[in-house]
Amino acid sequence: MAFVAFRLFKVGSTNCGRVTSLFIKNSSKSYFFTYRKYSRMLEIFNFRKLTPVDIEKNTEKLILEQRTAYDAIGAVPLEDVSYDKVIKAIADVERDRSTKGASLYFPQHASSDKALRDASCKADTKLEEFDVEMSMRKDVFDRIVAFKEKEGLSDLNDEQKRFIEKLILAGKRNGLHLSEEKRSKIKEIKTRMSELSIKFENNLNEDNTKLYFTKEELSGMPDDFIDDLQEVDGKLEVTLKYPHLFPITKKCRNPKTRLTMIAASQSKCMKENTPILEELIELRQRLADLLGYKNHASFIHEERMAKSPEKVAQFLSDLASKLDKLWKDELQVLLKLKTEECEKYNLENSGKIEFWDTKYYMNLVEETIYAVDEEEVRQYFPLEKVTSGLLDIYQQLLGLKFHLEKDVEAWHDDVLTPTICAMMCNFTKPTKDKPALLTHSEVETFFHEFGHAMHGICSKASFSLFAGLSVERDFVEAPSQMLENWVWEKEPLQLMSSHHKTDEPLPDSLIEKLSASRKANAGGFNLRQIVLGTFDQKIHTRSKADTQKLFTETYQEIMGLTPIENTNMPASFGHLAGGYDAQYYGYLWSEVFAMDMFESRFKKEGILSSKVGMDYRTSILQPGGSKDAADMLRDFLGRDPTNDAFLKSKGLQ
């Protein structure tokens, strides 16, 4: 695991807002960002010195401080409510909760000490339970409403008005306008949901499954991969972590090994998390019923760009129908490659592409048809050079300056410095013979996730509620997805590449091959995203679900492939319990805007144009959630967005 963090100095800007913390899990990496506004710098917390007792004491202290503050707000006489006594006081409480809470729940994701991780997880549970309790404070809600009725909003600026309206909407979405009996039921459900979500994620964090293979069973794997594995009783030990799982599913020639790895991955935490997920589905529907919504998806989409489950379903269905022919054509290519390889290596051939074949033969398409050798490309992406180039690019685009802090004691040997933003990545560590080398896909992910960090750092929202990534969830990926485009363009690629032996940048010939390969397997890759988005919508538009059965049916319906028997991928699908419930469609939805922003401005006016970069920072990153995403897009594009660039990027135009 690699950690990267930097001190940042802004050029011509000031900070106001909050510390916010976001733990992101996607299909290939895990990341944690935390950034502080108001005081301009993240509180430096050192896990080497932090003890489980410290976490417990600090959690109780924070809860007491927060409760006291809310009690004071709730005690303001209704006739005496004012902006400072109620609205500003709430904003200050939210800021402090985020600031002080970061050091309490971050260790569960980053500490190498299990006792500290466990204490952090308990702290997270306590804080989540407390948050639920505070979100149900009718006395506080009544004072927000009283302020609006007494003072009105005419003397406030747009962001202040938006903050108050969001607080009132949040209160109604928590049922604070309902009877005491219903409020009690809502609180009970939300508390249970919080407990289950934390347990679901903790089960995944603590999973330590290990599998053992002979060298022959790992045929096709690069020598440096094999050399890096630990030998146990004559076999090589692998885990289900991404630095092992992804290379094996993409490069291992032995189909039985791929089957074993994918089956283990897709059944990870199945026993523990399947009942948790299915209880969450039922609880979410019960909550929607109490609040007067048709289903959980309707409740969620009320605050999203999409607005309704029907619009999401139509978006996914229309895109699936466009991609279906592309996928069927790709399947024929994959099957041809499989037939040839099975004959060449005398492997058993079922005559069709199996569930565990897709990543392997998709990778083979890139290597044979597009002549992109992932291992060759990887030699040009040492982590240190990629990081240096990435920082140079972001500095030029966004008008920032980075300064690496030295001699700062951190929580782990791999951490550079934790002053403003921490980014935690599951990248392969360096060996005694080689530096940490990234695949092009990892470079893309690095660029994307660092973009999220920049979204936080460049935000100038005045309220915690709107800081950084606090935009509509189906827009939150767009700013970083847009920045992924730089790892497919010649000039940025040469800035962030350097062969670890020769120091030569990525040559034009490889750049051309990479660029041509971008649309490779577009049908299969994007249909899988549609499977996940569709499954997510299905389970959140019904009162209960057999997740294993429904996932299998959805996969068969959309991709024509059958998941491995006795597995249940949703049990390890962290998004479903990690805040993306009914919202996974947002990855594709937001990509529409990402591609429009890139093609319409950067591609036309200059990939590394500082002018366009500053327009992007000012219009898209700086507002945070203080404006609607649709308005931010119009500010940057000068018009309403279209899906033309998105469809073109998928090979559909």
C-alpha positions in Angstrom: 0.0 0.0 0.0 1.3 3.4 -0.9 0.5 6.7 0.7 0.9 10.1 -0.9 0.3 13.5 0.8 1.5 17.0 0.1 1.3 20.4 1.7 -0.4 22.8 -0.7 -0.1 26.6 -1.0 -2.8 28.3 -3.0 -2.2 31.1 -5.4 -4.5 34.0 -5.0 -7.2 32.4 -2.9 -8.3 31.9 0.6 -9.9 29.0 2.4 -13.3 28.9 4.2 -15.4 25.9 4.8 -14.6 22.7 6.7 -12.5 19.6 7.0 -14.3 17.0 5.1 -13.3 13.4 4.8 -14.2 11.0 2.1 -13.3 7.3 1.8 -13.8 6.2 -1.8 -13.9 2.7 -3.0 -14.3 1.9 -6.6 -13.7 -1.0 -8.8 -9.9 -0.8 -8.6 -8.7 1.2 -5.7 -9.4 2.6 -2.2 -8.8 6.2 -1.3 -9.2 8.5 1.6 -9.1 12.3 1.3 -9.3 14.7 4.2 -8.9 18.4 3.9 -9.3 21.4 6.2 -10.7 24.8 5.5 -11.0 27.8 8.0 -7.6 27.2 9.5 -6.1 26.4 6.1 -4.5 23.2 7.2 -5.4 19.7 8.2 -5.0 18.8 11.9 -1.9 16.5 11.9 -2.8 13.3 13.7 -0.1 10.8 14.3 -1.3 7.2 14.5 2.0 6.0 15.9 1.3 7.9 19.1 -2.5 7.5 19.1 -3.8 4.7 21.3 -7.2 3.0 21.4 -7.8 4.7 24.7 -7.1 8.1 23.1 -9.7 7.4 20.4 -12.3 6.4 22.9 -11.7 9.5 25.1 -11.6 11.9 22.1 -14.8 10.4 20.7 -16.7 10.9 24.0 -15.2 14.4 24.2 -16.4 15.3 20.7 -19.8 13.9 21.3 -20.2 15.9 24.5 -19.1 19.1 22.7 -21.5 18.6 19.9 -24.4 17.7 22.1 -23.8 20.8 24.2 -23.8 23.0 21.1 -27.0 21.5 19.7 -28.6 21.8 23.1 -27.8 25.5 23.1 -29.3 25.9 19.6 -32.4 24.0 20.6 -32.8 26.2 23.8 -33.0 29.5 21.9 -36.5 30.9 22.5 -38.5 30.8 19.2 -39.1 34.6 19.4 -35.3 35.2 19.8 -34.0 33.2 16.8 -31.4 34.9 14.8 -28.9 34.1 12.1 -26.0 33.9 14.5 -27.8 32.0 17.2 -29.2 29.3 14.9 -27.9 29.2 11.3 -24.2 30.1 12.0 -24.2 28.0 15.1 -25.3 25.0 13.1 -22.6 25.7 10.5 -20.0 25.8 13.2 -21.1 22.6 14.7 -21.0 20.8 11.3 -17.5 22.1 10.7 -16.2 21.0 14.0 -17.7 17.5 13.7 -15.9 17.0 10.4 -12.6 18.5 11.6 -12.3 16.6 14.8 -14.0 13.4 13.6 -11.4 12.8 10.9 -8.6 11.6 13.3 -11.1 9.3 14.9 -12.5 7.3 12.0 -9.5 7.5 9.6 -7.3 4.9 11.4 -9.7 2.1 10.7 -8.8 2.5 7.0 -5.1 3.2 7.4 -3.6 1.9 10.6 -1.5 -1.3 10.7 -2.5 -1.8 14.3 -5.6 -3.9 14.6 -6.4 -2.7 18.0 -6.4 0.9 16.7 -8.5 -0.1 13.7 -11.0 -1.7 16.0 -11.1 1.3 18.3 -11.6 3.6 15.2 -14.4 1.4 13.9 -16.1 1.6 17.3 -15.7 5.4 17.3 -17.1 5.6 13.8 -20.2 3.6 14.9 -20.7 5.9 18.0 -20.3 9.0 15.9 -22.7 7.7 13.3 -25.3 6.9 16.0 -24.8 10.3 17.4 -25.2 11.9 14.0 -28.5 10.0 13.6 -29.7 11.3 17.0 -28.7 14.9 16.2 -30.4 14.7 12.8 -33.6 13.9 14.6 -33.5 17.1 16.8 -36.9 18.6 16.2 -36.1 21.4 18.6 -33.2 22.5 16.3 -35.4 22.0 13.2 -38.2 24.1 14.6 -35.7 27.0 15.2 -34.5 26.8 11.6 -38.0 27.0 10.3 -38.8 29.8 12.8 -35.8 31.8 11.6 -37.0 31.6 8.0 -40.6 32.6 8.9 -39.5 35.4 11.2 -36.5 36.9 9.3 -37.1 35.7 5.8 -34.2 35.2 3.4 -34.2 38.5 1.5 -31.2 39.9 3.3 -29.0 36.8 2.8 -26.7 35.9 0.0 -27.4 33.0 -2.4 -25.2 30.5 -0.5 -26.8 31.4 2.9 -30.3 31.0 1.4 -29.3 27.6 -0.1 -27.9 26.5 3.2 -31.1 27.2 5.0 -33.3 25.6 2.4 -31.1 22.5 2.4 -31.3 22.3 6.3 -35.1 22.5 6.1 -35.3 19.9 3.3 -33.0 17.6 5.3 -35.2 18.0 8.3 -38.2 17.0 6.3 -36.3 14.0 4.8 -35.6 13.0 8.4 -39.3 13.2 9.2 -39.1 16.1 11.6 -42.4 17.4 10.3 -44.1 14.1 11.2 -45.7 12.7 14.4 -43.5 11.7 17.4 -44.4 8.1 16.8 -43.2 8.2 13.2 -40.0 10.1 14.2 -39.2 7.4 16.8 -39.5 4.7 14.2 -37.4 6.7 11.7 -34.6 7.2 14.3 -34.7 3.5 15.1 -34.4 2.5 11.5 -31.6 5.0 10.7 -29.6 3.9 13.7 -29.8 0.3 12.6 -28.9 1.2 9.0 -25.8 3.0 10.3 -24.7 0.0 12.4 -25.2 -2.3 9.4 -23.3 -0.1 6.9 -20.3 0.2 9.2 -20.3 -3.5 9.9 -20.5 -4.3 6.1 -17.5 -2.1 5.4 -15.6 -3.4 8.4 -16.0 -7.0 7.2 -14.5 -6.0 3.9 -11.6 -4.1 5.5 -10.7 -7.0 7.8 -11.0 -9.7 5.1 -7.6 -11.5 4.8 -8.4 -14.3 2.4 -5.2 -16.1 1.1 -5.0 -18.5 -1.8 -2.1 -20.8 -2.8 -0.9 -21.7 -6.3 2.0 -23.5 -7.8 4.2 -21.6 -10.3 2.6 -23.7 -13.1 -0.9 -22.6 -12.0 0.3 -19.0 -12.4 1.5 -19.5 -16.0 1.6 -16.3 -18.0 2.3 -14.0 -15.0 5.3 -11.7 -15.3 8.5 -12.8 -13.5 8.6 -9.8 -11.2 5.1 -10.6 -10.1 6.1 -14.2 -9.3 9.3 -13.1 -7.6 7.3 -10.7 -5.3 5.1 -13.5 -3.9 5.8 -15.3 -0.6 6.3 -19.0 -0.8 4.4 -21.2 1.8 4.8 -24.9 1.9 6.0 -25.0 -1.7 3.2 -22.9 -3.1 2.9 -19.1 -3.8 0.6 -17.1 -1.6 -1.8 -14.5 -3.1 -4.5 -12.4 -1.6 -7.7 -10.8 -3.0 -6.2 -7.4 -2.8 -6.1 -5.5 -6.1 -2.3 -5.8 -6.7 -2.8 -9.6 -6.8 -6.4 -10.0 -8.0 -6.3 -7.7 -11.1 -3.0 -9.0 -12.6 -4.0 -12.6 -12.2 -7.4 -12.2 -13.7 -5.9 -10.3 -16.6 -2.6 -12.2 -17.2 -2.9 -15.7 -15.9 -3.2 -18.2 -18.7 -4.6 -21.0 -16.5 -8.4 -20.8 -16.6 -8.8 -22.8 -13.4 -6.6 -20.3 -11.5 -8.7 -17.4 -12.9 -11.9 -19.2 -11.9 -10.6 -19.8 -8.4 -9.5 -16.2 -7.9 -12.7 -14.7 -9.3 -14.9 -17.1 -7.4 -13.0 -16.2 -4.1 -13.3 -12.5 -4.9 -17.0 -12.7 -5.8 -17.8 -14.7 -2.6 -15.7 -12.5 -0.3 -17.7 -11.8 2.9 -20.7 -13.5 1.3 -21.8 -15.2 4.5 -21.5 -12.1 6.7 -22.5 -9.4 4.3 -25.4 -10.9 2.3 -27.8 -10.8 5.2 -26.6 -7.3 6.1 -27.2 -6.0 2.6 -30.6 -7.6 2.4 -31.6 -6.2 5.7 -30.4 -2.7 4.6 -32.6 -3.0 1.5 -35.7 -3.7 3.6 -34.9 -1.0 6.1 -34.4 1.6 3.3 -37.8 0.7 1.9 -39.4 1.0 5.3 -37.9 4.4 5.8 -39.1 5.5 2.4 -42.6 4.4 3.3 -42.6 6.4 6.5 -41.4 9.5 4.7 -44.0 9.2 1.9 -41.8 8.1 -0.9 -42.6 5.3 -3.4 -39.3 3.6 -2.8 -35.7 4.2 -1.6 -34.6 5.2 -5.1 -37.2 7.9 -5.3 -36.1 9.2 -1.9 -32.5 9.3 -3.1 -33.1 10.8 -6.5 -35.0 13.8 -5.1 -31.7 15.5 -4.4 -29.8 14.2 -7.5 -29.6 15.6 -11.0 -31.6 12.6 -12.4 -34.6 13.4 -10.1 -36.4 10.1 -10.6 -35.8 6.3 -10.8 -37.7 6.3 -14.1 -35.2 8.7 -15.7 -32.3 6.6 -14.4 -33.8 3.4 -15.7 -34.3 5.0 -19.1 -30.7 6.3 -19.2 -29.3 2.9 -18.4 -31.7 1.0 -20.8 -31.0 3.4 -23.7 -27.2 3.1 -23.3 -27.4 -0.7 -22.9 -29.3 -1.0 -26.2 -26.7 1.1 -28.0 -23.8 -1.0 -26.5 -25.4 -4.4 -27.0 -24.3 -4.8 -30.6 -20.8 -3.6 -29.8 -20.5 -6.2 -27.0 -21.8 -9.0 -29.2 -19.1 -8.1 -31.8 -16.5 -8.0 -29.1 -17.6 -11.4 -27.8 -16.9 -12.9 -31.2 -13.4 -11.5 -31.1 -12.8 -12.8 -27.5 -14.1 -16.3 -28.5 -11.8 -16.4 -31.5 -8.8 -15.5 -29.3 -9.9 -18.2 -26.8 -10.2 -20.8 -29.4 -6.7 -20.0 -30.8 -5.1 -20.0 -27.3 -6.8 -23.2 -26.2 -5.5 -25.0 -29.3 -2.0 -23.5 -28.8 -1.6 -24.5 -25.2 -3.9 -27.6 -25.2 -6.4 -26.0 -22.8 -10.0 -27.2 -22.3 -12.4 -25.1 -24.4 -16.1 -24.8 -23.5 -16.8 -23.2 -26.8 -18.0 -20.0 -25.2 -16.7 -17.0 -23.1 -17.1 -17.8 -19.5 -17.5 -15.3 -16.6 -13.9 -15.8 -15.6 -12.6 -15.3 -19.1 -13.7 -11.8 -19.8 -10.8 -9.8 -18.2 -8.2 -12.1 -19.5 -9.3 -12.1 -23.2 -10.1 -8.3 -23.0 -6.5 -7.8 -22.0 -5.4 -10.1 -24.8 -7.4 -7.9 -27.3 -5.3 -4.9 -26.2 -2.1 -6.9 -26.5 -2.7 -8.6 -29.8 -5.1 -6.3 -31.7 -3.9 -3.0 -30.4 -0.4 -4.2 -29.6 -0.4 -2.6 -26.2 1.9 -4.6 -23.9 0.9 -3.6 -20.4 4.2 -4.7 -18.9 6.1 -2.7 -21.5 4.1 0.4 -20.8 4.4 -0.1 -17.1 8.2 0.3 -17.2 7.6 4.0 -18.1 5.5 4.8 -15.1 7.6 4.7 -11.9 5.3 6.1 -9.1 7.8 8.9 -8.2 7.8 10.2 -11.8 4.1 9.8 -12.3 3.6 11.8 -9.0 6.0 14.5 -10.1 4.4 14.8 -13.5 0.9 14.8 -12.1 1.7 17.6 -9.7 3.2 19.7 -12.5 0.1 19.2 -14.6 -2.3 20.1 -11.9 -0.2 23.1 -10.9 -0.3 24.4 -14.5 -4.0 23.7 -15.0 -5.3 24.9 -11.7 -2.9 27.7 -10.7 -1.6 25.8 -7.6 1.8 25.3 -6.1 2.8 22.2 -4.2 5.6 22.0 -1.7 6.7 18.7 -0.3 7.1 18.8 3.5 10.0 17.0 5.1 10.8 15.9 8.6 7.1 15.6 9.6 6.4 12.5 11.6 3.5 10.6 10.0 1.4 7.5 10.8 3.2 5.2 8.4 6.6 4.9 6.8 5.2 5.2 3.3 3.5 8.5 4.0 5.3 11.6 2.7 3.4 14.3 4.7 -0.2 14.6 6.0 -0.7 18.3 6.2 -3.6 19.0 3.9 -4.7 16.0 2.0 -4.1 12.3 2.3 -4.6 10.0 -0.6 -4.4 6.3 0.2 -3.9 3.9 -2.8 -3.4 0.2 -3.2 -0.5 0.5 -5.5 2.3 -2.1 -5.7 5.3 -1.2 -3.5 8.8 -1.0 -4.8 11.2 -4.0 -4.6 14.9 -4.0 -4.0 15.5 -4.2 -7.8 12.7 -2.0 -9.1 10.8 1.1 -8.1 7.0 0.9 -7.8 5.8 0.7 -11.4 2.2 1.6 -12.3 0.1 0.2 -15.0 -1.5 2.7 -17.3 -4.8 1.9 -15.7 -3.4 2.8 -12.3 -2.0 6.0 -13.7 -5.5 6.9 -14.9 -6.9 6.0 -11.5 -4.2 8.1 -9.7 -5.1 11.1 -11.9 -8.8 10.6 -11.3 -8.6 10.3 -7.6 -6.1 13.1 -7.2 -8.7 15.2 -9.0 -11.1 14.5 -6.2 -8.6 15.8 -3.8 -8.2 19.0 -5.9 -12.0 19.4 -5.9 -11.7 19.6 -2.1 -8.7 21.8 -2.0 -10.0 24.3 -4.6 -13.4 24.6 -3.0 -14.3 28.0 -1.6 -17.7 27.2 -0.2 -18.6 29.0 3.0 -20.4 26.1 4.6 -19.4 22.6 5.6 -22.5 21.3 3.8 -21.2 22.5 0.5 -17.5 22.0 0.8 -15.5 20.2 -1.9 -17.2 17.1 -3.2 -20.5 17.9 -1.5 -22.3 18.2 -4.9 -25.1 16.0 -6.3 -23.8 12.4 -6.1 -24.6 11.8 -9.8 -22.2 14.7 -10.6 -19.5 14.1 -8.1 -17.4 11.9 -10.4 -17.6 14.3 -13.4 -14.8 16.7 -12.4 -12.3 13.8 -11.9 -13.6 11.8 -14.9 -12.9 14.8 -17.0 -9.3 14.9 -15.8 -8.8 11.2 -16.7 -8.5 12.4 -20.3 -5.0 13.7 -19.7 -3.5 10.2 -19.4 -4.5 9.6 -23.0 -2.9 12.7 -24.5 0.7 12.9 -25.7 2.0 16.0 -23.9 0.7 15.1 -20.4 1.8 11.4 -20.9 5.3 12.5 -21.7 5.4 14.8 -18.6 4.5 11.9 -16.3 6.5 9.1 -17.8 10.1 8.1 -17.7 11.5 4.6 -18.2 12.9 3.4 -14.9 16.2 2.3 -16.5 16.7 4.7 -19.4 14.8 7.8 -18.2 13.2 8.1 -21.7 9.6 9.3 -21.8 6.9 7.1 -23.3 7.7 7.0 -27.0 5.2 8.2 -29.6 4.7 4.7 -30.9 3.4 3.5 -27.6 1.3 6.6 -27.1 -0.4 6.1 -30.4 -1.1 2.5 -29.5 -2.5 3.5 -26.1 -4.7 6.1 -27.6 -6.1 3.7 -30.2 -6.8 1.1 -27.5 -9.0 3.5 -25.5 -12.1 2.2 -27.1 -11.0 -1.4 -26.9 -13.7 -3.5 -25.1 -15.9 -0.4 -24.7 -19.0 -2.6 -25.1 -18.1 -5.1 -22.4 -16.6 -2.6 -19.9 -19.6 -0.2 -20.0 -22.2 -2.9 -20.1 -20.7 -4.2 -16.8 -21.1 -0.7 -15.4 -24.7 -0.8 -16.5 -25.2 -4.2 -14.9 -24.1 -2.8 -11.5 -26.1 0.4 -12.0 -29.2 -1.5 -13.0 -28.9 -4.0 -10.1 -28.5 -1.1 -7.7 -31.7 0.4 -9.0 -33.6 -2.9 -8.9 -32.8 -3.6 -5.3 -33.8 -0.1 -4.3 -37.1 0.0 -6.1 -38.5 -3.0 -4.2 -39.2 -3.9 -0.6 -36.9 -6.9 -0.4 -34.5 -8.8 -2.6 -32.7 -12.1 -3.0 -29.5 -10.3 -4.0 -27.7 -13.4 -5.3 -30.6 -14.4 -7.5 -31.3 -10.9 -8.7 -27.6 -10.2 -9.5 -27.3 -13.4 -11.5 -30.5 -12.6 -13.5 -29.4 -9.0 -14.2 -25.9 -10.1 -15.4 -27.4 -12.7 -17.7 -30.0 -10.3 -19.0 -27.6 -7.5 -19.9 -24.3 -9.3 -20.7 -25.4 -12.8 -21.5 -22.9 -14.3 -19.0 -23.7 -16.3 -15.8 -21.8 -15.4 -12.6 -20.0 -18.3 -10.9 -22.3 -20.6 -8.9 -22.3 -20.1 -5.1 -21.0 -16.5 -5.3 -22.6 -13.2 -4.6 -20.6 -10.2 -5.8 -23.0 -7.7 -4.1 -21.8 -8.9 -0.7 -18.4 -7.3 -1.5 -19.9 -4.3 -3.5 -18.9 -1.6 -1.0 -20.8 1.1 -2.8 -24.1 -0.5 -1.7 -23.4 0.2 2.0 -21.0 3.0 1.6 -23.2 5.9 0.5 -23.8 5.1 -3.1 -27.1 3.2 -2.6 -29.3 3.8 -5.6 -26.6 6.0 -7.1 -24.1 3.8 -8.8 -25.5 4.9 -12.2 -23.8 8.2 -11.4 -20.5 7.0 -12.8 -21.9 6.7 -16.3 -24.3 9.6 -15.8 -21.5 12.0 -14.8 -19.3 10.8 -17.6 -21.7 12.5 -20.0 -20.7 15.8 -18.5 -17.1 14.9 -18.1 -16.6 14.2 -21.8 -18.6 17.3 -22.8 -16.4 19.5 -20.7 -13.2 18.0 -22.1 -14.1 18.0 -25.7 -15.8 21.4 -25.7 -13.2 23.3 -23.9 -9.8 21.7 -23.3 -9.6 19.7 -26.5 -10.5 22.8 -28.5 -8.6 25.5 -26.6 -5.6 23.6 -25.3 -5.0 20.4 -23.2 -2.7 22.3 -20.8 -4.3 25.7 -21.2 -4.1 27.6 -17.9 -6.9 29.8 -19.0 -9.3 27.0 -19.5 -7.9 25.3 -16.4 -8.7 28.4 -14.3 -12.2 28.6 -15.8 -12.6 25.0 -14.8 -11.4 25.7 -11.3 -13.6 28.8 -10.9 -16.8 27.4 -12.4 -16.7 23.7 -11.5 -14.3 23.1 -8.5 -14.6 26.3 -6.6 -18.3 26.4 -5.8 -18.4 22.9 -4.3 -22.1 22.3 -3.7 -23.1 25.9 -3.2 -24.7 25.9 -6.7 -26.6 23.3 -8.7 -24.4 21.2 -10.9 -26.5 22.1 -13.9 -25.7 25.8 -13.3 -22.0 25.1 -12.9 -21.9 23.2 -16.2 -23.7 26.1 -18.0 -21.2 28.5 -16.5 -18.2 26.5 -17.8 -19.7 25.3 -21.2 -21.7 28.5 -22.0 -24.6 26.2 -22.9 -26.6 23.2 -21.6 -24.6 19.9 -21.8 -25.1 17.3 -24.5 -24.2 13.6 -24.7 -22.5 13.8 -28.1 -18.9 13.6 -26.8 -19.9 10.8 -24.4 -21.4 8.6 -27.2 -18.4 9.4 -29.4 -16.0 8.2 -26.6 -17.8 4.9 -26.5 -17.5 4.3 -30.2 -21.2 4.9 -30.7 -21.0 7.9 -33.0 
